[in-house]
């Protein structure tokens, strides 16, 4: 059994008149990977800040071992803008990082000025790296940066976008390898490849991880325990996200039955009290006392928040968009060109591709906000767009929640034509009546996103353009949105890195890459298969090109070491063997469709082979670059 590593007891915290935590207790064991869930505004990020030492305005008893290191990777970046990326990620004051920083600085100085003095300093730093065995750690740092999409480490922090800065904060926290790693929405602003790498990294992390995320795929793959934060209290569920969903449903059913029994008993005892019960005996007094307690319990009964949206949408004609030879470039970089497509009503499209490929740009064009393109875009006459932007306009901080919706409409329409008040609508979208009079600035970031989304849906759109809609929204809100989209009669076009969400709402993928858009019909797994094949063909094409290039040229001295030459000669064979085995596994899984144990065994082998395959592809590319030097 794992040893207890961190404990916080009797945690109490309030903001003004709002109670956040009430006598909360949490015990964390070594090597746990805990997912913290709950609706926006319940205090998930606040709890991480308390544990991480960034919020000291609370009362609690905290115990953990001496020299126990806790680090918090937040949603909000806190970096020195004048530092380079490399300086920022090495800014933590640990002995090994100080040595690595000294070595990298010495190498950079020598590259600029190859003086004897700089050479000697570089050799001294190299010797210190040898003595402290810091080379593997240095290599891991560079791997972390690369896998999170941070390639140019010489850039100043101030030159980076908000999403890039958040990736630097995440990299810095991972590099420190604390005893307790706290992650707040770690998959935001990561592409699919980076998320997949992060999942594997966290699963193999040698210490303890506590994280908040909206990404249900990440939750399911990584978690060994789920903790739900609800009205200042914690409920714990062993297992991953799917286990949590099943157990929570079972618990709610039990609680509902208990509450029904309690209400029935209350009605019975209330009739006795109204009949004029007197405390003439000790027994009667005890019954009156039990009634008073029962009355208190019934009045404070709470059912789990169950939101729903049944809002009406406007009629949509058959044709939504017509694209003719649509092309877009930014700063001489072609994002996509000569795109011709007719989008009809009912289409569910997921736009995917690497960061910077032009996914948001395409949404901006379809929303008619960006008209600086070549080609032609025709928008259907009945189209009424709701565009949920990743970086929405800042909400008026001083307006009250209910007034923010009333600016759009006093009433909303449901699909059956009935009217619903703004108050009812807010409650159905997980805003209890106590929040309606609050000013917007008192809401959490996730609650503000939810309010912004609700206002967009009130005016009966028939086309939804959604740019990373799952960022910062809680899992309950995402479930409501997915149910709404499932019954939505219009068209949906979304950019998202949330594969769970995409699998729920998307029927086809538009893959933007290398200046073109390719369509894949099917699931997210179909898109992944297409992408892997595309990458394999690109690698083979590059290999053939290199072979043809050097076919009639005199043999040049390779930049590979002896060991690297041997590795280079065998890696392609291993890649081909892996591809063959993966194809065989697919067929074996189909043949074993009625044997759950066998499917599980085959799937585990498949996941291991896929990880090996990706590592081999990456290594082959690295060796190819060295060979060309």
ZIWODA-V835412 format. One record per residue. RES is the residue in one small letter. D_CENTER is the distance of its C-alpha to the mean C-alpha in whole Angstrom. Layout:
res = <RES | RES>
d_center = <D_CENTER | D_CENTER>
//
This chain:
res = <x | x | x | x | x | x | x | x | x | x | x | x | x | x | x | x | x | x | x | x | x | x | x | x | x | x | x | x | x | x | x | x | x | x | x | x | x | x | x | x | x | x | x | x | x | x | x | x | x | x | x | x | x | x | x | x | x | x | x | x | x | x | x | x | x | x | x | x | x | x | x | x | x | x | x | x | x | x | x | x | x | x | x | x | x | x | x | x | x | x | x | x | x | x | x | x | x | x | x | x | x | x | x | x | x | x | x | x | x | x | x | x | x | x | x | x | x | x | x | x | x | x | x | x | x | x | x | x | x | x | x | x | x | x | x | x | x | x | x | x | x | x | x | x | x | x | x | x | x | x | x | x | x | x | x | x | x | x | x | x | x | x | x | x | x | x | x | x | x | x | x | x | x | x | x | x | x | x | x | x | x | x | x | x | x | x | x | x | x | x | x | x | x | x | x | x | x | x | x | x | x | x | x | x | x | x | x | x | x | x | x | x | x | x | x | x | x | x | x | x | x | x | x | x | x | x | x | x | x | x | x | x | x | x | x | x | x | x | x | x | x | x | x | x | x | x | x | x | x | x | x | x | x | x | x | x | x | x | x | x | x | x | x | x | x | x | x | x | x | x | x | x | x | x | x | x | x | x | x | x | x | x | x | x | x | x | x | x | x | x | x | x | x | x | x | x | x | x | x | x | x | x | x | x | x | x | x | x | x | x | x | x | x | x | x | x | x | x | x | x | x | x | x | x | x | x | x | x | x | x | x | x | x | x | x | x | x | x | x | x | x | x | x | x | x | x | x | x | x | x | x | x | x | x | x | x | x | x | x | x | x | x | x | x | x | x | x | x | x | x | x | x | x | x | x | x | x | x | x | x | x | x | x | x | x | x | x | x | x | x | x | x | x | x | x | x | x | x | x | x | x | x | x | x | x | x | x | x | x | x | x | x | x | x | x | x | x | x | x | x | x | x | x | x | x | x | x | x | x | x | x | x | x | x | x | x | x | x | x | x | x | x | x | x | x | x | x | x | x | x | x | x | x | x | x | x | x | x | x | x | x | x | x | x | x | x | x | x | x | x | x | x | x | x | x | x | x | x | x | x | x | x | x | x | x | x | x | x | x | x | x | x | x | x | x | x | x | x | x | x | x | x | x | x | x | x | x | x | x | x | x | x | x | x | x | x | x | x | x | x | x | x | x | x | x | x | x | x | x | x | x | x | x | x | x | x | x | x | x | x | x | x | x | x | x | x | x | x | x | x | x | x | x | x | x | x | x | x | x | x | x | x | x | x | x | x | x | x | x | x | x | x | x | x | x | x | x | x | x | x | x | x | x | x | x | x | x | x | x | x | x | x | x | x | x | x | x | x | x | x | x | x | x | x | x | x | x | x | x | x | x | x | x | x | x | x | x | x | x | x | x | x | x | x | x | x | x | x | x>
d_center = <30 | 28 | 29 | 28 | 26 | 25 | 27 | 27 | 29 | 30 | 28 | 29 | 27 | 28 | 27 | 30 | 31 | 28 | 28 | 24 | 25 | 28 | 30 | 26 | 26 | 24 | 25 | 23 | 24 | 24 | 22 | 20 | 16 | 15 | 12 | 13 | 13 | 15 | 15 | 15 | 17 | 18 | 18 | 15 | 14 | 18 | 18 | 16 | 19 | 22 | 21 | 20 | 24 | 22 | 24 | 27 | 28 | 29 | 31 | 30 | 31 | 29 | 30 | 29 | 31 | 33 | 31 | 27 | 25 | 22 | 19 | 16 | 13 | 13 | 11 | 15 | 16 | 20 | 21 | 25 | 25 | 28 | 27 | 26 | 23 | 24 | 26 | 23 | 21 | 25 | 26 | 25 | 29 | 29 | 32 | 30 | 28 | 32 | 33 | 31 | 31 | 34 | 35 | 32 | 34 | 37 | 36 | 35 | 39 | 41 | 39 | 40 | 44 | 45 | 48 | 49 | 48 | 44 | 45 | 46 | 43 | 41 | 43 | 43 | 39 | 39 | 41 | 39 | 36 | 38 | 39 | 36 | 35 | 32 | 31 | 29 | 27 | 27 | 26 | 23 | 22 | 23 | 21 | 17 | 18 | 19 | 16 | 13 | 15 | 18 | 21 | 24 | 24 | 27 | 25 | 26 | 23 | 24 | 24 | 20 | 18 | 15 | 12 | 15 | 16 | 12 | 12 | 16 | 15 | 13 | 15 | 18 | 17 | 16 | 20 | 21 | 21 | 21 | 23 | 20 | 16 | 14 | 11 | 9 | 6 | 6 | 3 | 5 | 8 | 8 | 10 | 10 | 13 | 11 | 8 | 11 | 13 | 11 | 11 | 15 | 15 | 14 | 16 | 19 | 18 | 22 | 21 | 19 | 15 | 14 | 11 | 9 | 6 | 5 | 4 | 8 | 9 | 7 | 9 | 12 | 12 | 12 | 14 | 18 | 18 | 16 | 17 | 17 | 18 | 21 | 24 | 24 | 24 | 22 | 22 | 21 | 21 | 21 | 19 | 16 | 14 | 17 | 19 | 18 | 18 | 22 | 23 | 22 | 24 | 27 | 27 | 27 | 30 | 32 | 31 | 32 | 35 | 36 | 36 | 38 | 41 | 40 | 41 | 44 | 46 | 45 | 47 | 50 | 50 | 50 | 53 | 55 | 54 | 55 | 58 | 59 | 58 | 60 | 59 | 63 | 62 | 59 | 58 | 57 | 56 | 53 | 53 | 52 | 50 | 48 | 48 | 46 | 44 | 43 | 43 | 40 | 38 | 38 | 38 | 34 | 33 | 29 | 28 | 24 | 23 | 23 | 22 | 23 | 23 | 27 | 27 | 30 | 29 | 32 | 34 | 32 | 35 | 35 | 34 | 30 | 30 | 33 | 32 | 35 | 34 | 31 | 31 | 29 | 29 | 28 | 30 | 32 | 29 | 29 | 25 | 27 | 30 | 33 | 30 | 32 | 31 | 32 | 29 | 30 | 29 | 27 | 25 | 21 | 20 | 17 | 17 | 15 | 16 | 16 | 15 | 18 | 20 | 20 | 18 | 18 | 21 | 22 | 21 | 23 | 26 | 25 | 25 | 28 | 27 | 28 | 31 | 32 | 32 | 34 | 35 | 35 | 33 | 34 | 32 | 34 | 36 | 34 | 31 | 29 | 26 | 23 | 21 | 17 | 16 | 13 | 16 | 18 | 22 | 22 | 23 | 27 | 26 | 30 | 29 | 29 | 26 | 29 | 31 | 28 | 28 | 32 | 32 | 30 | 32 | 34 | 34 | 31 | 32 | 31 | 32 | 35 | 36 | 36 | 35 | 33 | 33 | 30 | 31 | 30 | 27 | 25 | 26 | 25 | 21 | 21 | 23 | 26 | 29 | 29 | 26 | 28 | 31 | 28 | 28 | 24 | 24 | 24 | 21 | 17 | 15 | 13 | 17 | 18 | 15 | 16 | 20 | 19 | 18 | 21 | 24 | 23 | 23 | 27 | 29 | 29 | 27 | 27 | 25 | 21 | 19 | 16 | 14 | 10 | 11 | 8 | 7 | 8 | 10 | 10 | 11 | 14 | 14 | 12 | 15 | 18 | 16 | 16 | 20 | 21 | 20 | 22 | 25 | 25 | 28 | 27 | 24 | 21 | 19 | 15 | 13 | 10 | 8 | 7 | 10 | 10 | 11 | 13 | 15 | 16 | 17 | 18 | 21 | 21 | 19 | 21 | 20 | 21 | 22 | 26 | 27 | 27 | 25 | 25 | 25 | 23 | 24 | 22 | 19 | 16 | 18 | 21 | 19 | 18 | 22 | 23 | 21 | 22 | 26 | 25 | 25 | 27 | 30 | 29 | 30 | 33 | 34 | 33 | 35 | 38 | 38 | 39 | 41 | 43 | 43 | 45 | 47 | 50 | 49 | 51 | 49 | 47 | 46 | 42 | 40 | 39 | 40 | 42 | 39 | 37 | 40 | 40 | 36 | 36 | 39 | 37 | 33 | 34 | 36 | 33 | 31 | 33 | 34 | 30 | 30 | 33 | 32 | 28 | 30 | 33 | 30 | 29 | 32 | 33 | 30 | 31 | 35 | 33 | 32 | 34 | 33 | 30 | 31 | 31 | 28 | 26 | 28 | 28 | 24 | 24 | 26 | 24 | 21 | 23 | 25 | 22 | 21 | 24 | 25 | 22 | 23 | 27 | 26 | 24 | 27 | 29 | 28 | 29 | 32 | 33 | 32 | 34 | 37 | 37 | 38>
//
